[in-house]
């Protein structure tokens, strides 16, 4: 079961390479994301790319940004 946004999740241990951790830390600092958030971001991009192989990286970024904006606030028409 996938938790809904804002729900508490149990931490789990996952083994990943030191190289990936170092790179994620570096990118996270540039984009002001924590290490876990940077890895989650890359994971979402990869998942979206696998599900939609015809989309460009730029389009995937826009889709993820739009989804985040939609999740954060309600839009009121008029």
PyMOL Python script that loads the backbone (N, CA, C, O; Angstrom):
from pymol import cmd

cmd.read_pdbstr("""\
ATOM      1  N   UNK A   1       0.842  -1.176   0.000  1.00  0.00           N
ATOM      2  CA  UNK A   1       0.000   0.000   0.000  1.00  0.00           C
ATOM      3  C   UNK A   1       0.890   1.243   0.000  1.00  0.00           C
ATOM      4  O   UNK A   1       1.814   1.341   0.808  1.00  0.00           O
ATOM      5  N   UNK A   2       0.625   2.179  -0.886  1.00  0.00           N
ATOM      6  CA  UNK A   2       1.394   3.415  -0.988  1.00  0.00           C
ATOM      7  C   UNK A   2       0.746   4.471  -0.097  1.00  0.00           C
ATOM      8  O   UNK A   2      -0.456   4.711  -0.203  1.00  0.00           O
ATOM      9  N   UNK A   3       1.535   5.110   0.791  1.00  0.00           N
ATOM     10  CA  UNK A   3       0.943   6.125   1.673  1.00  0.00           C
ATOM     11  C   UNK A   3       0.529   7.363   0.892  1.00  0.00           C
ATOM     12  O   UNK A   3       1.162   7.725  -0.100  1.00  0.00           O
ATOM     13  N   UNK A   4      -0.533   8.003   1.345  1.00  0.00           N
ATOM     14  CA  UNK A   4      -0.991   9.253   0.753  1.00  0.00           C
ATOM     15  C   UNK A   4      -0.046  10.370   1.177  1.00  0.00           C
ATOM     16  O   UNK A   4       0.638  10.258   2.194  1.00  0.00           O
ATOM     17  N   UNK A   5      -0.010  11.422   0.413  1.00  0.00           N
ATOM     18  CA  UNK A   5       0.846  12.556   0.738  1.00  0.00           C
ATOM     19  C   UNK A   5       0.504  13.082   2.132  1.00  0.00           C
ATOM     20  O   UNK A   5      -0.662  13.311   2.453  1.00  0.00           O
ATOM     21  N   UNK A   6       1.541  13.269   2.953  1.00  0.00           N
ATOM     22  CA  UNK A   6       1.342  13.785   4.283  1.00  0.00           C
ATOM     23  C   UNK A   6       1.174  12.713   5.345  1.00  0.00           C
ATOM     24  O   UNK A   6       1.208  13.024   6.535  1.00  0.00           O
ATOM     25  N   UNK A   7       0.994  11.449   4.944  1.00  0.00           N
ATOM     26  CA  UNK A   7       0.862  10.377   5.916  1.00  0.00           C
ATOM     27  C   UNK A   7       2.230   9.960   6.431  1.00  0.00           C
ATOM     28  O   UNK A   7       3.234  10.090   5.731  1.00  0.00           O
ATOM     29  N   UNK A   8       2.262   9.465   7.648  1.00  0.00           N
ATOM     30  CA  UNK A   8       3.508   8.986   8.237  1.00  0.00           C
ATOM     31  C   UNK A   8       3.904   7.662   7.587  1.00  0.00           C
ATOM     32  O   UNK A   8       3.049   6.831   7.282  1.00  0.00           O
ATOM     33  N   UNK A   9       5.185   7.477   7.383  1.00  0.00           N
ATOM     34  CA  UNK A   9       5.688   6.219   6.852  1.00  0.00           C
ATOM     35  C   UNK A   9       6.761   5.686   7.791  1.00  0.00           C
ATOM     36  O   UNK A   9       7.402   6.446   8.516  1.00  0.00           O
ATOM     37  N   UNK A  10       6.943   4.400   7.769  1.00  0.00           N
ATOM     38  CA  UNK A  10       7.964   3.764   8.587  1.00  0.00           C
ATOM     39  C   UNK A  10       9.289   3.824   7.822  1.00  0.00           C
ATOM     40  O   UNK A  10       9.332   3.514   6.632  1.00  0.00           O
ATOM     41  N   UNK A  11      10.365   4.223   8.502  1.00  0.00           N
ATOM     42  CA  UNK A  11      11.653   4.219   7.824  1.00  0.00           C
ATOM     43  C   UNK A  11      12.117   2.791   7.558  1.00  0.00           C
ATOM     44  O   UNK A  11      11.936   1.899   8.387  1.00  0.00           O
ATOM     45  N   UNK A  12      12.716   2.593   6.395  1.00  0.00           N
ATOM     46  CA  UNK A  12      13.275   1.294   6.067  1.00  0.00           C
ATOM     47  C   UNK A  12      14.702   1.488   5.595  1.00  0.00           C
ATOM     48  O   UNK A  12      15.057   2.561   5.106  1.00  0.00           O
ATOM     49  N   UNK A  13      15.507   0.476   5.735  1.00  0.00           N
ATOM     50  CA  UNK A  13      16.890   0.545   5.282  1.00  0.00           C
ATOM     51  C   UNK A  13      16.977   0.009   3.862  1.00  0.00           C
ATOM     52  O   UNK A  13      16.414  -1.036   3.538  1.00  0.00           O
ATOM     53  N   UNK A  14      17.687   0.738   3.032  1.00  0.00           N
ATOM     54  CA  UNK A  14      17.904   0.335   1.654  1.00  0.00           C
ATOM     55  C   UNK A  14      19.389   0.489   1.376  1.00  0.00           C
ATOM     56  O   UNK A  14      19.974   1.529   1.680  1.00  0.00           O
ATOM     57  N   UNK A  15      19.995  -0.523   0.809  1.00  0.00           N
ATOM     58  CA  UNK A  15      21.414  -0.434   0.489  1.00  0.00           C
ATOM     59  C   UNK A  15      21.579   0.177  -0.903  1.00  0.00           C
ATOM     60  O   UNK A  15      21.068  -0.346  -1.894  1.00  0.00           O
ATOM     61  N   UNK A  16      22.294   1.277  -0.952  1.00  0.00           N
ATOM     62  CA  UNK A  16      22.647   1.900  -2.227  1.00  0.00           C
ATOM     63  C   UNK A  16      24.129   2.232  -2.178  1.00  0.00           C
ATOM     64  O   UNK A  16      24.718   2.316  -1.100  1.00  0.00           O
ATOM     65  N   UNK A  17      24.718   2.416  -3.325  1.00  0.00           N
ATOM     66  CA  UNK A  17      26.161   2.618  -3.390  1.00  0.00           C
ATOM     67  C   UNK A  17      26.566   3.962  -2.788  1.00  0.00           C
ATOM     68  O   UNK A  17      25.809   4.932  -2.816  1.00  0.00           O
ATOM     69  N   UNK A  18      27.775   3.989  -2.247  1.00  0.00           N
ATOM     70  CA  UNK A  18      28.324   5.237  -1.710  1.00  0.00           C
ATOM     71  C   UNK A  18      28.421   6.295  -2.804  1.00  0.00           C
ATOM     72  O   UNK A  18      28.255   7.488  -2.549  1.00  0.00           O
ATOM     73  N   UNK A  19      28.688   5.842  -4.014  1.00  0.00           N
ATOM     74  CA  UNK A  19      28.794   6.747  -5.158  1.00  0.00           C
ATOM     75  C   UNK A  19      27.464   7.462  -5.421  1.00  0.00           C
ATOM     76  O   UNK A  19      27.443   8.672  -5.647  1.00  0.00           O
ATOM     77  N   UNK A  20      26.355   6.715  -5.390  1.00  0.00           N
ATOM     78  CA  UNK A  20      25.039   7.310  -5.601  1.00  0.00           C
ATOM     79  C   UNK A  20      24.690   8.273  -4.470  1.00  0.00           C
ATOM     80  O   UNK A  20      24.138   9.346  -4.714  1.00  0.00           O
ATOM     81  N   UNK A  21      25.009   7.894  -3.243  1.00  0.00           N
ATOM     82  CA  UNK A  21      24.738   8.763  -2.093  1.00  0.00           C
ATOM     83  C   UNK A  21      25.495  10.080  -2.236  1.00  0.00           C
ATOM     84  O   UNK A  21      24.928  11.152  -2.028  1.00  0.00           O
ATOM     85  N   UNK A  22      26.774   9.998  -2.590  1.00  0.00           N
ATOM     86  CA  UNK A  22      27.597  11.207  -2.743  1.00  0.00           C
ATOM     87  C   UNK A  22      27.037  12.101  -3.841  1.00  0.00           C
ATOM     88  O   UNK A  22      26.958  13.319  -3.681  1.00  0.00           O
ATOM     89  N   UNK A  23      26.650  11.490  -4.954  1.00  0.00           N
ATOM     90  CA  UNK A  23      26.109  12.277  -6.065  1.00  0.00           C
ATOM     91  C   UNK A  23      24.766  12.903  -5.695  1.00  0.00           C
ATOM     92  O   UNK A  23      24.506  14.058  -6.035  1.00  0.00           O
ATOM     93  N   UNK A  24      23.918  12.152  -5.006  1.00  0.00           N
ATOM     94  CA  UNK A  24      22.614  12.677  -4.590  1.00  0.00           C
ATOM     95  C   UNK A  24      22.792  13.820  -3.593  1.00  0.00           C
ATOM     96  O   UNK A  24      22.047  14.799  -3.640  1.00  0.00           O
ATOM     97  N   UNK A  25      23.766  13.708  -2.697  1.00  0.00           N
ATOM     98  CA  UNK A  25      24.042  14.797  -1.754  1.00  0.00           C
ATOM     99  C   UNK A  25      24.452  16.060  -2.496  1.00  0.00           C
ATOM    100  O   UNK A  25      23.994  17.159  -2.183  1.00  0.00           O
ATOM    101  N   UNK A  26      25.323  15.884  -3.485  1.00  0.00           N
ATOM    102  CA  UNK A  26      25.806  17.027  -4.266  1.00  0.00           C
ATOM    103  C   UNK A  26      24.657  17.709  -5.008  1.00  0.00           C
ATOM    104  O   UNK A  26      24.519  18.931  -4.954  1.00  0.00           O
ATOM    105  N   UNK A  27      23.837  16.924  -5.698  1.00  0.00           N
ATOM    106  CA  UNK A  27      22.697  17.492  -6.418  1.00  0.00           C
ATOM    107  C   UNK A  27      21.691  18.092  -5.449  1.00  0.00           C
ATOM    108  O   UNK A  27      21.122  19.150  -5.716  1.00  0.00           O
ATOM    109  N   UNK A  28      21.473  17.422  -4.327  1.00  0.00           N
ATOM    110  CA  UNK A  28      20.537  17.917  -3.328  1.00  0.00           C
ATOM    111  C   UNK A  28      20.928  19.284  -2.804  1.00  0.00           C
ATOM    112  O   UNK A  28      20.069  20.138  -2.584  1.00  0.00           O
ATOM    113  N   UNK A  29      22.223  19.497  -2.604  1.00  0.00           N
ATOM    114  CA  UNK A  29      22.681  20.802  -2.137  1.00  0.00           C
ATOM    115  C   UNK A  29      22.407  21.879  -3.182  1.00  0.00           C
ATOM    116  O   UNK A  29      21.981  22.985  -2.848  1.00  0.00           O
ATOM    117  N   UNK A  30      22.651  21.554  -4.427  1.00  0.00           N
ATOM    118  CA  UNK A  30      22.423  22.518  -5.507  1.00  0.00           C
ATOM    119  C   UNK A  30      20.940  22.886  -5.606  1.00  0.00           C
ATOM    120  O   UNK A  30      20.590  24.053  -5.782  1.00  0.00           O
ATOM    121  N   UNK A  31      20.074  21.875  -5.490  1.00  0.00           N
ATOM    122  CA  UNK A  31      18.635  22.104  -5.657  1.00  0.00           C
ATOM    123  C   UNK A  31      17.888  22.247  -4.330  1.00  0.00           C
ATOM    124  O   UNK A  31      16.657  22.234  -4.298  1.00  0.00           O
ATOM    125  N   UNK A  32      18.638  22.381  -3.241  1.00  0.00           N
ATOM    126  CA  UNK A  32      18.059  22.597  -1.905  1.00  0.00           C
ATOM    127  C   UNK A  32      17.094  21.482  -1.504  1.00  0.00           C
ATOM    128  O   UNK A  32      15.998  21.734  -1.004  1.00  0.00           O
ATOM    129  N   UNK A  33      17.537  20.231  -1.741  1.00  0.00           N
ATOM    130  CA  UNK A  33      16.767  19.064  -1.329  1.00  0.00           C
ATOM    131  C   UNK A  33      17.601  18.240  -0.358  1.00  0.00           C
ATOM    132  O   UNK A  33      18.827  18.196  -0.463  1.00  0.00           O
ATOM    133  N   UNK A  34      16.936  17.590   0.582  1.00  0.00           N
ATOM    134  CA  UNK A  34      17.638  16.666   1.466  1.00  0.00           C
ATOM    135  C   UNK A  34      18.056  15.440   0.647  1.00  0.00           C
ATOM    136  O   UNK A  34      17.576  15.232  -0.467  1.00  0.00           O
ATOM    137  N   UNK A  35      18.941  14.648   1.205  1.00  0.00           N
ATOM    138  CA  UNK A  35      19.368  13.424   0.519  1.00  0.00           C
ATOM    139  C   UNK A  35      18.179  12.525   0.180  1.00  0.00           C
ATOM    140  O   UNK A  35      18.053  12.104  -0.970  1.00  0.00           O
ATOM    141  N   UNK A  36      17.299  12.217   1.146  1.00  0.00           N
ATOM    142  CA  UNK A  36      16.147  11.376   0.785  1.00  0.00           C
ATOM    143  C   UNK A  36      15.247  12.008  -0.273  1.00  0.00           C
ATOM    144  O   UNK A  36      14.757  11.310  -1.160  1.00  0.00           O
ATOM    145  N   UNK A  37      15.024  13.320  -0.192  1.00  0.00           N
ATOM    146  CA  UNK A  37      14.166  13.992  -1.177  1.00  0.00           C
ATOM    147  C   UNK A  37      14.794  13.966  -2.573  1.00  0.00           C
ATOM    148  O   UNK A  37      14.084  13.829  -3.569  1.00  0.00           O
ATOM    149  N   UNK A  38      16.124  14.098  -2.650  1.00  0.00           N
ATOM    150  CA  UNK A  38      16.789  14.048  -3.947  1.00  0.00           C
ATOM    151  C   UNK A  38      16.640  12.662  -4.567  1.00  0.00           C
ATOM    152  O   UNK A  38      16.360  12.533  -5.759  1.00  0.00           O
ATOM    153  N   UNK A  39      16.829  11.631  -3.753  1.00  0.00           N
ATOM    154  CA  UNK A  39      16.683  10.261  -4.262  1.00  0.00           C
ATOM    155  C   UNK A  39      15.232   9.996  -4.658  1.00  0.00           C
ATOM    156  O   UNK A  39      14.983   9.348  -5.675  1.00  0.00           O
ATOM    157  N   UNK A  40      14.272  10.484  -3.874  1.00  0.00           N
ATOM    158  CA  UNK A  40      12.858  10.343  -4.237  1.00  0.00           C
ATOM    159  C   UNK A  40      12.568  11.050  -5.561  1.00  0.00           C
ATOM    160  O   UNK A  40      11.834  10.530  -6.401  1.00  0.00           O
ATOM    161  N   UNK A  41      13.147  12.235  -5.740  1.00  0.00           N
ATOM    162  CA  UNK A  41      12.946  12.997  -6.982  1.00  0.00           C
ATOM    163  C   UNK A  41      13.461  12.204  -8.183  1.00  0.00           C
ATOM    164  O   UNK A  41      12.765  12.063  -9.188  1.00  0.00           O
ATOM    165  N   UNK A  42      14.688  11.689  -8.069  1.00  0.00           N
ATOM    166  CA  UNK A  42      15.237  10.886  -9.164  1.00  0.00           C
ATOM    167  C   UNK A  42      14.388   9.651  -9.422  1.00  0.00           C
ATOM    168  O   UNK A  42      14.205   9.242 -10.569  1.00  0.00           O
ATOM    169  N   UNK A  43      13.875   9.064  -8.359  1.00  0.00           N
ATOM    170  CA  UNK A  43      13.031   7.877  -8.497  1.00  0.00           C
ATOM    171  C   UNK A  43      11.751   8.203  -9.265  1.00  0.00           C
ATOM    172  O   UNK A  43      11.343   7.448 -10.148  1.00  0.00           O
ATOM    173  N   UNK A  44      11.123   9.322  -8.930  1.00  0.00           N
ATOM    174  CA  UNK A  44       9.896   9.725  -9.638  1.00  0.00           C
ATOM    175  C   UNK A  44      10.169   9.991 -11.111  1.00  0.00           C
ATOM    176  O   UNK A  44       9.369   9.625 -11.972  1.00  0.00           O
ATOM    177  N   UNK A  45      11.301  10.629 -11.400  1.00  0.00           N
ATOM    178  CA  UNK A  45      11.655  10.893 -12.796  1.00  0.00           C
ATOM    179  C   UNK A  45      11.853   9.577 -13.542  1.00  0.00           C
ATOM    180  O   UNK A  45      11.333   9.400 -14.643  1.00  0.00           O
ATOM    181  N   UNK A  46      12.597   8.668 -12.950  1.00  0.00           N
ATOM    182  CA  UNK A  46      12.846   7.375 -13.592  1.00  0.00           C
ATOM    183  C   UNK A  46      11.572   6.579 -13.815  1.00  0.00           C
ATOM    184  O   UNK A  46      11.380   5.989 -14.878  1.00  0.00           O
ATOM    185  N   UNK A  47      10.702   6.562 -12.815  1.00  0.00           N
ATOM    186  CA  UNK A  47       9.442   5.835 -12.926  1.00  0.00           C
ATOM    187  C   UNK A  47       8.581   6.434 -14.031  1.00  0.00           C
ATOM    188  O   UNK A  47       8.009   5.707 -14.844  1.00  0.00           O
ATOM    189  N   UNK A  48       8.492   7.749 -14.057  1.00  0.00           N
ATOM    190  CA  UNK A  48       7.696   8.423 -15.086  1.00  0.00           C
ATOM    191  C   UNK A  48       8.275   8.164 -16.473  1.00  0.00           C
ATOM    192  O   UNK A  48       7.530   7.957 -17.431  1.00  0.00           O
ATOM    193  N   UNK A  49       9.610   8.174 -16.582  1.00  0.00           N
ATOM    194  CA  UNK A  49      10.256   7.918 -17.877  1.00  0.00           C
ATOM    195  C   UNK A  49       9.984   6.491 -18.354  1.00  0.00           C
ATOM    196  O   UNK A  49       9.738   6.272 -19.540  1.00  0.00           O
ATOM    197  N   UNK A  50      10.028   5.527 -17.445  1.00  0.00           N
ATOM    198  CA  UNK A  50       9.740   4.142 -17.836  1.00  0.00           C
ATOM    199  C   UNK A  50       8.291   3.969 -18.265  1.00  0.00           C
ATOM    200  O   UNK A  50       8.002   3.225 -19.202  1.00  0.00           O
ATOM    201  N   UNK A  51       7.385   4.651 -17.584  1.00  0.00           N
ATOM    202  CA  UNK A  51       5.960   4.535 -17.913  1.00  0.00           C
ATOM    203  C   UNK A  51       5.593   5.310 -19.178  1.00  0.00           C
ATOM    204  O   UNK A  51       4.585   5.011 -19.817  1.00  0.00           O
ATOM    205  N   UNK A  52       6.410   6.310 -19.542  1.00  0.00           N
ATOM    206  CA  UNK A  52       6.125   7.187 -20.686  1.00  0.00           C
ATOM    207  C   UNK A  52       7.403   7.396 -21.500  1.00  0.00           C
ATOM    208  O   UNK A  52       7.967   8.490 -21.480  1.00  0.00           O
ATOM    209  N   UNK A  53       7.867   6.375 -22.210  1.00  0.00           N
ATOM    210  CA  UNK A  53       9.148   6.488 -22.910  1.00  0.00           C
ATOM    211  C   UNK A  53       9.194   7.545 -24.012  1.00  0.00           C
ATOM    212  O   UNK A  53      10.275   7.906 -24.477  1.00  0.00           O
ATOM    213  N   UNK A  54       8.036   8.041 -24.430  1.00  0.00           N
ATOM    214  CA  UNK A  54       7.988   9.055 -25.474  1.00  0.00           C
ATOM    215  C   UNK A  54       8.176  10.476 -24.944  1.00  0.00           C
ATOM    216  O   UNK A  54       8.326  11.409 -25.734  1.00  0.00           O
ATOM    217  N   UNK A  55       8.169  10.658 -23.614  1.00  0.00           N
ATOM    218  CA  UNK A  55       8.306  11.996 -23.041  1.00  0.00           C
ATOM    219  C   UNK A  55       9.771  12.391 -22.890  1.00  0.00           C
ATOM    220  O   UNK A  55      10.628  11.551 -22.615  1.00  0.00           O
ATOM    221  N   UNK A  56      10.041  13.670 -23.072  1.00  0.00           N
ATOM    222  CA  UNK A  56      11.380  14.193 -22.850  1.00  0.00           C
ATOM    223  C   UNK A  56      11.587  14.450 -21.360  1.00  0.00           C
ATOM    224  O   UNK A  56      10.628  14.521 -20.592  1.00  0.00           O
ATOM    225  N   UNK A  57      12.836  14.586 -20.969  1.00  0.00           N
ATOM    226  CA  UNK A  57      13.160  14.895 -19.579  1.00  0.00           C
ATOM    227  C   UNK A  57      12.499  16.206 -19.156  1.00  0.00           C
ATOM    228  O   UNK A  57      11.946  16.297 -18.060  1.00  0.00           O
ATOM    229  N   UNK A  58      12.554  17.213 -20.016  1.00  0.00           N
ATOM    230  CA  UNK A  58      11.957  18.512 -19.706  1.00  0.00           C
ATOM    231  C   UNK A  58      10.450  18.385 -19.483  1.00  0.00           C
ATOM    232  O   UNK A  58       9.900  19.030 -18.591  1.00  0.00           O
ATOM    233  N   UNK A  59       9.787  17.565 -20.282  1.00  0.00           N
ATOM    234  CA  UNK A  59       8.345  17.369 -20.133  1.00  0.00           C
ATOM    235  C   UNK A  59       8.041  16.646 -18.821  1.00  0.00           C
ATOM    236  O   UNK A  59       7.072  16.978 -18.138  1.00  0.00           O
ATOM    237  N   UNK A  60       8.858  15.672 -18.475  1.00  0.00           N
ATOM    238  CA  UNK A  60       8.669  14.949 -17.213  1.00  0.00           C
ATOM    239  C   UNK A  60       8.817  15.907 -16.037  1.00  0.00           C
ATOM    240  O   UNK A  60       8.034  15.852 -15.089  1.00  0.00           O
ATOM    241  N   UNK A  61       9.818  16.785 -16.094  1.00  0.00           N
ATOM    242  CA  UNK A  61      10.000  17.773 -15.030  1.00  0.00           C
ATOM    243  C   UNK A  61       8.759  18.652 -14.880  1.00  0.00           C
ATOM    244  O   UNK A  61       8.309  18.914 -13.765  1.00  0.00           O
ATOM    245  N   UNK A  62       8.215  19.102 -15.998  1.00  0.00           N
ATOM    246  CA  UNK A  62       7.025  19.958 -15.963  1.00  0.00           C
ATOM    247  C   UNK A  62       5.822  19.216 -15.391  1.00  0.00           C
ATOM    248  O   UNK A  62       5.035  19.794 -14.641  1.00  0.00           O
ATOM    249  N   UNK A  63       5.678  17.950 -15.738  1.00  0.00           N
ATOM    250  CA  UNK A  63       4.573  17.141 -15.218  1.00  0.00           C
ATOM    251  C   UNK A  63       4.699  16.995 -13.706  1.00  0.00           C
ATOM    252  O   UNK A  63       3.721  17.168 -12.979  1.00  0.00           O
ATOM    253  N   UNK A  64       5.908  16.676 -13.232  1.00  0.00           N
ATOM    254  CA  UNK A  64       6.116  16.510 -11.793  1.00  0.00           C
ATOM    255  C   UNK A  64       5.900  17.820 -11.045  1.00  0.00           C
ATOM    256  O   UNK A  64       5.332  17.823  -9.953  1.00  0.00           O
ATOM    257  N   UNK A  65       6.343  18.921 -11.616  1.00  0.00           N
ATOM    258  CA  UNK A  65       6.138  20.227 -10.991  1.00  0.00           C
ATOM    259  C   UNK A  65       4.650  20.567 -10.925  1.00  0.00           C
ATOM    260  O   UNK A  65       4.162  21.046  -9.901  1.00  0.00           O
ATOM    261  N   UNK A  66       3.945  20.322 -12.000  1.00  0.00           N
ATOM    262  CA  UNK A  66       2.508  20.594 -12.023  1.00  0.00           C
ATOM    263  C   UNK A  66       1.781  19.725 -11.004  1.00  0.00           C
ATOM    264  O   UNK A  66       0.856  20.190 -10.339  1.00  0.00           O
ATOM    265  N   UNK A  67       2.194  18.466 -10.877  1.00  0.00           N
ATOM    266  CA  UNK A  67       1.571  17.574  -9.898  1.00  0.00           C
ATOM    267  C   UNK A  67       1.810  18.086  -8.481  1.00  0.00           C
ATOM    268  O   UNK A  67       0.894  18.076  -7.659  1.00  0.00           O
ATOM    269  N   UNK A  68       3.023  18.530  -8.189  1.00  0.00           N
ATOM    270  CA  UNK A  68       3.336  19.080  -6.868  1.00  0.00           C
ATOM    271  C   UNK A  68       2.491  20.314  -6.580  1.00  0.00           C
ATOM    272  O   UNK A  68       1.964  20.464  -5.478  1.00  0.00           O
ATOM    273  N   UNK A  69       2.361  21.191  -7.558  1.00  0.00           N
ATOM    274  CA  UNK A  69       1.567  22.404  -7.375  1.00  0.00           C
ATOM    275  C   UNK A  69       0.102  22.057  -7.138  1.00  0.00           C
ATOM    276  O   UNK A  69      -0.557  22.686  -6.311  1.00  0.00           O
ATOM    277  N   UNK A  70      -0.407  21.074  -7.848  1.00  0.00           N
ATOM    278  CA  UNK A  70      -1.789  20.645  -7.693  1.00  0.00           C
ATOM    279  C   UNK A  70      -2.011  20.044  -6.314  1.00  0.00           C
ATOM    280  O   UNK A  70      -3.042  20.287  -5.688  1.00  0.00           O
ATOM    281  N   UNK A  71      -1.045  19.258  -5.836  1.00  0.00           N
ATOM    282  CA  UNK A  71      -1.159  18.631  -4.518  1.00  0.00           C
ATOM    283  C   UNK A  71      -1.092  19.660  -3.389  1.00  0.00           C
ATOM    284  O   UNK A  71      -1.665  19.441  -2.322  1.00  0.00           O
ATOM    285  N   UNK A  72      -0.401  20.777  -3.614  1.00  0.00           N
ATOM    286  CA  UNK A  72      -0.192  21.770  -2.558  1.00  0.00           C
ATOM    287  C   UNK A  72      -1.360  22.727  -2.365  1.00  0.00           C
ATOM    288  O   UNK A  72      -1.626  23.178  -1.251  1.00  0.00           O
ATOM    289  N   UNK A  73      -2.042  23.028  -3.434  1.00  0.00           N
ATOM    290  CA  UNK A  73      -3.101  24.039  -3.314  1.00  0.00           C
ATOM    291  C   UNK A  73      -4.259  23.738  -4.251  1.00  0.00           C
ATOM    292  O   UNK A  73      -4.096  23.099  -5.291  1.00  0.00           O
ATOM    293  N   UNK A  74      -5.418  24.209  -3.861  1.00  0.00           N
ATOM    294  CA  UNK A  74      -6.580  24.097  -4.700  1.00  0.00           C
ATOM    295  C   UNK A  74      -6.680  25.332  -5.572  1.00  0.00           C
ATOM    296  O   UNK A  74      -6.431  26.446  -5.114  1.00  0.00           O
ATOM    297  N   UNK A  75      -7.041  25.137  -6.812  1.00  0.00           N
ATOM    298  CA  UNK A  75      -7.221  26.254  -7.717  1.00  0.00           C
ATOM    299  C   UNK A  75      -8.688  26.639  -7.741  1.00  0.00           C
ATOM    300  O   UNK A  75      -9.556  25.784  -7.916  1.00  0.00           O
ATOM    301  N   UNK A  76      -8.965  27.910  -7.567  1.00  0.00           N
ATOM    302  CA  UNK A  76     -10.341  28.397  -7.593  1.00  0.00           C
ATOM    303  C   UNK A  76     -10.547  29.163  -8.900  1.00  0.00           C
ATOM    304  O   UNK A  76      -9.822  30.112  -9.198  1.00  0.00           O
ATOM    305  N   UNK A  77     -11.531  28.743  -9.664  1.00  0.00           N
ATOM    306  CA  UNK A  77     -11.830  29.410 -10.930  1.00  0.00           C
ATOM    307  C   UNK A  77     -12.623  30.692 -10.661  1.00  0.00           C
ATOM    308  O   UNK A  77     -13.446  30.766  -9.748  1.00  0.00           O
ATOM    309  N   UNK A  78     -12.335  31.711 -11.507  1.00  0.00           N
ATOM    310  CA  UNK A  78     -13.138  32.902 -11.543  1.00  0.00           C
ATOM    311  C   UNK A  78     -12.927  33.883 -10.493  1.00  0.00           C
ATOM    312  O   UNK A  78     -13.588  34.921 -10.476  1.00  0.00           O
TER     313      UNK A  78
END
""", "prot")
cmd.dss("prot")
cmd.show_as("cartoon", "prot")
cmd.util.cbc("prot")
cmd.orient("prot")
